[in-house]
Amino acid sequence: MLFLPPMHKLPVSFVVVTLNEEENLERCLRAVDFCSQVVVVDSGSTDGTLDVAKSYGADIFHRDWTGYADQKNFAAEKVTQPWILCVDADEVVTPELRKSILHAFALDPRCDAFEINRHGVYAGRLINHSGWYPQWRTFIYRKEAAKWVGLEPHPVVEFLGKERRRLNGDLLHYTYRNVEEHMRKNFGSARAAARAMLRSGRKASLNDLLFRPLWGWFRCYVLQRGFLDGFYGLAIANGQAMYVFLKYAYLRELNRESDAKS
C-alpha cells in the first residue's frame, strides 16, 4: 500500500515503537493519516516492519531495545510537531475516535493532553469488563507536557501539564489473537517485570507467590466482572493469575542469584 497524504493534516506527530510488527503496523498506520509526521523507532525487526513503515512515509530510527518507556521517550525527541499521539503497534484509532480528534483540533485545543478510552480485543472479540474496559489513558499530549515513566513492561504517561480532556471514541487494542499467544506472552512480560522490580530493590516473599496470584484472579474475574466476558473473561483472569505468579517467581530467582553474588 502506497502512502497517500490526506488533504489536511494536524500538528501531531504519531509515535510508535516496533519489533517485528509487520502484521499489526499497517492497520495501525492506516488509521492515523491525519498526523503530519510518523516516527517509528525500531529495535531490530527482521520481518517486513520497516517496509510497511517506509510505505507510509515514516521517519525511521534504529535503537537497541532498552524498555518501552525509554524507547517512547527517545521517539518523542524526534518529533517535529507540537503534539504527540503515541500508541502501540497493536492499537488502532477507530473512525469515531478519529472524528473526535479532528473536531478537537478544529477548535484549537487549549488543554495540554487528551485521554482516550482503550478497548481491549481478545481473539477478535471486544472485552467489555475484566479490567480491560473502560481504560482511560493519556495518548495525545503536547510534547513538553508528558513523559513515559514506570516499571516495565507497562509504563504510563506522567502528565506534566495543567489540563486534560477526554475524547469520544475508542482506541482498539488487539491484545491477543488466541489463548496460546496470551499465555506465551505472559512469560516475556513477567520476566521484564521481574527484572524491573529487581532494579528497584524489590524482594519476592512467599506471600507474594501465594496470595497475589489469587488476588489478581479474584479482582479480574469477580470485582472487575470478568465473568460477564464469558470464556475469554475466564481466560483473562487465569492469565492474570499466571502472569502475577510468574512475575514473583522470576523475581525470587533473581533475588537468590543476586544474593549469591554478593
Buried (B, 14 or more C-beta within 10 A) or exposed (E): EEEEEEEEEBEBBBBBBBBBBBBBBBBBBEBBBBBBBBBBBBBEBEBBBBEBBEBBBBBBBEBEEEBBBBBBBBBBEBBEBEBBBBBBBBBBBBEEBBBBBEEBBEEEBEBBBBBBBBBBBBBEEBBBBBBBBEBEBBBBBBBEBBBBEBBBBEBBBEBEBEEBEEBBBBBBBBBBBEBEEBBEBBEEBBBBBBBBBBEEEBBBEEEBBEEBBEBBBBBBBEEBBBBEBEEBBBBBBBBBBBBBBBBBBBBBEBBEEEEEEE
